[in-house]
Structure formats: C-alpha cells, structure tokens
C-alpha cells in the first residue's frame, strides 16, 4: 500500500457555510459518536466527491489547458 501524506491547507468559509459544516460535524461526532468524522474529514470527502462527479468537466479543462501550452498534469 502506498504511504499517504497529509498537507495542511487554510480554507476560508463564509459564516453560514461554516455554521452548517460545524453543525453536521457536531451531530456526527457528539450525537452519533463518530469520532473519525472531523471537520477536515467532512471537507476532504466533499472535495473528493466533487472530483468524482465532475470528472468530464475537469478533463475538458485540462485538455484546453494542454492545448494552450500548459504542461502540468493532475
């Protein structure tokens, strides 16, 4: 199994979005006892789902980028 490393990233949320994320975290963690359900876990899961659900869109973006001379790959 490939060793995974984590990186720290500061992300700013508006007050309402933060409130919703925090409440979902609180319910999962304290009410249902899912201690692994951290706010970071929640955000990372949402971002992974975005990549899964927008695969074609991301491929089109990267193709256009490469067509215009870009060389970075995901």
C-alpha positions as CSV (number, residue, x, y, z in Angstrom):
1,X,0.0,0.0,0.0
2,X,1.3,3.4,-1.0
3,X,2.0,5.6,2.0
4,X,-0.2,8.7,2.1
5,X,0.8,12.0,3.4
6,X,-1.4,14.9,4.5
7,X,-0.9,18.5,3.9
8,X,-2.4,21.4,5.8
9,X,-4.4,24.0,3.9
10,X,-6.1,27.0,5.3
11,X,-9.6,27.5,3.8
12,X,-11.9,30.4,4.4
13,X,-15.6,29.8,4.6
14,X,-18.4,32.3,4.9
15,X,-20.2,32.4,8.2
16,X,-23.2,30.5,7.0
17,X,-21.3,27.7,5.3
18,X,-19.0,27.3,8.4
19,X,-22.1,27.1,10.6
20,X,-23.6,24.3,8.5
21,X,-20.3,22.3,8.4
22,X,-19.8,22.8,12.1
23,X,-23.3,21.6,13.0
24,X,-23.0,18.5,10.8
25,X,-19.7,17.7,12.4
26,X,-21.2,18.3,15.9
27,X,-24.1,15.9,15.2
28,X,-21.9,13.2,13.7
29,X,-19.3,13.5,16.4
30,X,-21.2,14.1,19.6
31,X,-24.7,12.7,18.9
32,X,-23.8,9.7,16.9
33,X,-20.3,9.1,18.4
34,X,-18.5,9.1,15.1
35,X,-15.2,10.4,16.3
36,X,-13.5,9.9,13.0
37,X,-15.9,12.5,11.5
38,X,-13.8,15.6,11.8
39,X,-14.4,18.8,10.0
40,X,-11.3,18.1,7.9
41,X,-12.7,14.6,7.0
42,X,-16.0,16.2,6.0
43,X,-14.4,18.8,3.8
44,X,-12.0,16.3,2.2
45,X,-14.8,13.9,1.5
46,X,-16.8,16.7,-0.2
47,X,-13.8,17.7,-2.4
48,X,-13.2,14.0,-3.4
49,X,-16.9,13.7,-4.4
50,X,-16.5,16.9,-6.4
51,X,-13.6,15.4,-8.4
52,X,-15.6,12.1,-8.9
53,X,-18.8,13.9,-10.0
54,X,-17.1,16.4,-12.3
55,X,-14.5,14.1,-14.0
56,X,-15.5,15.0,-17.6
57,X,-15.5,18.8,-16.8
58,X,-12.1,18.5,-15.2
59,X,-10.8,16.5,-18.2
60,X,-12.1,19.2,-20.6
61,X,-10.5,21.9,-18.5
62,X,-7.1,20.1,-18.5
63,X,-7.3,19.3,-22.3
64,X,-7.9,23.0,-23.0
65,X,-5.0,23.9,-20.7
66,X,-2.7,21.5,-22.5
67,X,-3.9,22.7,-26.0
68,X,-2.9,26.2,-24.9
69,X,0.6,25.1,-23.9
70,X,0.2,24.0,-20.3
71,X,2.3,21.1,-19.1
72,X,1.1,20.3,-15.6
73,X,-1.0,17.1,-15.0
74,X,-3.3,16.1,-12.3
